């Protein structure tokens, strides 16, 4: 194997190479002191990069209002109001019933001759004349 490129050595240090490539590179590193030194240098750089800590300050999210403290009492008040409304409506209906409105009807006796076609002809009614009482 020829000397590996820098990217290949970096992938080896980061352990992102395939198994076959890793085995071949390990064998090369056991024989080549130059590549072994480069691999140690890269491993030191990577460990130094991982050890860097950058403090990041983030604003905390705004506090959410607690709804549970106000939700239950408001639902109780709404339920009491609904029951009171229904009770009042039922009481008003029972104490003041709706009376039927009388409708005047007049029946006009007539004999209708049914033609042989099966259709019933409409009877003429004169609404201008007063109904017999």
Secondary structure, 3 states (H helix, E strand, C coil): CCCCCHHHHHHHHCCCCCHHHHHHHHHHHHHCHHHHHHHHHHHHHHHHHHHCCCCCCCCCCCCCCCCHHHHHHHHHHHHHHHHHHHHHHHHHHHHCCCCCCCCCCCCCCCCCCCCCCCCCCCCCCCCCCCCCC
